[in-house]
Amino acid sequence: MIITTSQNIEGKAVSEYLGVISAVQIQKTSFKSPIDFWTAGVSSVIEELKVRAIEIGADAVIAINIMPDTMQQVRAYGTAVKFLRL
């Protein structure tokens, strides 16, 4: 599963746009630093995007955006796509 901030993936042609998918990770534990919070949150929302993309039959999620929502949440969204099969 490809997850990228890019609009395009070199060597791949999009055949279908499946729509916007999103994920939110709520951190229930305290972290020693904002960097630890960010790192854990980003990893979690990327994994959630992968799960949601697989559920709808996507090959990739492009144009993702990841942002802190609060000091306890990280939010992400992107466009799920299918590639042209040759």
Protein Blocks (a to p, Z undefined) as FASTA:
>chain_A
ZZdfbfbdehiacfbdfbjcddddddfbdcfbfklmmmmmmmmmmmmmmmmmmmnopabd
ehiacddfblmbccddddddddddZZ
